[in-house]
Amino acid sequence: MNDDDQTQLATRLADVLATRIETGMATADIANVRSNLKHLLRLDSRAEQSRMAAILQRLQDVLPATEADAAGLSTQLAHAKQRLEEQARRQAIVNALNDPNVRPFGEPRALPEATIATVASAARHHPTWPHPPVFDDAWQDLDGKEIVGDLALLNRALHSDPFFRSVLRAGVVAGRRCGLSCYDGVILELLLEAELGKPQSSVVFLLGSFGALPFDGTSRAFHVLNQLGRLDISTEDKATQYIRLFCGLVHGDDGPFTIVADGPAVLQLLQNSVDLPPAVMAAPRFALTPPSESEDAWQGDATIVYGSSVFSSRMAIEPSGNIKMLGDEKLAADLPVRQARFREGRRAIYTD
């Protein structure tokens, strides 16, 4: 019998035992409940995890915690559920480490001479960025030596990655970096050499002790980092940085969900000056309220620019890093918004 067969057998047996326990509870046969529960808990590491967790939850719901015997049984079930959750967490970490987007650092490798020459030449001319950073924070512009150092670090992790090789071939002419408190690492944005007939684009990476991760406008990199247990939103500053980072890098069909500091900050994202509605100009500064006993998520009202519209949105950050929109109200529409979007891993202001 292979491992899959053993798992299926254990799961079927757990279902049978759960039914017997429920029958025992209905007839107040605590001795029978205890006997079957003892056998059930021996299966918790062999049965299919999600099914076993559902069985334990089902039983916990029918055990009246006011009775002494039932309370003891409920405690046993709670401990078994904790073991299953820990197993699931460990498996998620294994899955994340095996994700093809996670690239640990390898041995140092020489950068192409052409790459170094392009950086050195561009640094002397101080090129202008065609678009603002991916989110509002304290960004540091890099000099040529710092850019080459970061490229060398990326090369240790991504030297065989086709996308990174295309970045080196395109040529890097500027760079900026932002330290992260919500993750152990830094966000690195690199501006590529302009191509005739195309908007000048940039690429975005996260560098941390685990290695390197590219961003492409999807939430995949965040899921990987959060499964690895890298997220820290224990303070308001860290939670605020995380939600700005997430909304700036995870795009919908119409681009990023840019959280602005307040209503007047919307003007900085417009191609030309317009009179904004009073509801936009009066929008309060973004702030989060901490989790409470009744609600374990950070919550706050944010002014968000998405597509050509401005919204007032109620948002929540769950401990897992998942971000929920609890409600929104459109404050303005059809505005001449000018924002960079990702396309095939490159970030630029696309007009088509």
Buried (B, 14 or more C-beta within 10 A) or exposed (E): EEEEEEBBBBBEBBBEBBEBBBEBBEEEBBEBBBBBBEBBBBBBEBBBBEBBBBBBEBBBEEBEEEEEBBEBBBEBBEEBBEBBEEBEEEEBEEEBBEBEBBBEBEEEEEBEEEBBEBBEEBBEEEBEBBBBBBBBBEBEEBEBEBBBEBBBBBBBBBBEBEEBBBBBEBBBBBBBBBEBBBBBBBBBBBBBBBEEEEBBBBBBBBBBEBBBBBBBBEBBBBBBBBBBEBBBBEBBEBBBBBBBBBBBBBBEEEBBBBBBBBBBBBBEBBEEEEEBBEBBBEBEEBEBEEBEEEEEBBBBBBBBBBBBBBBBBBBBBEEEBBBEEEEBEEBBEEBEBBBBBBBEBBBBBBEE
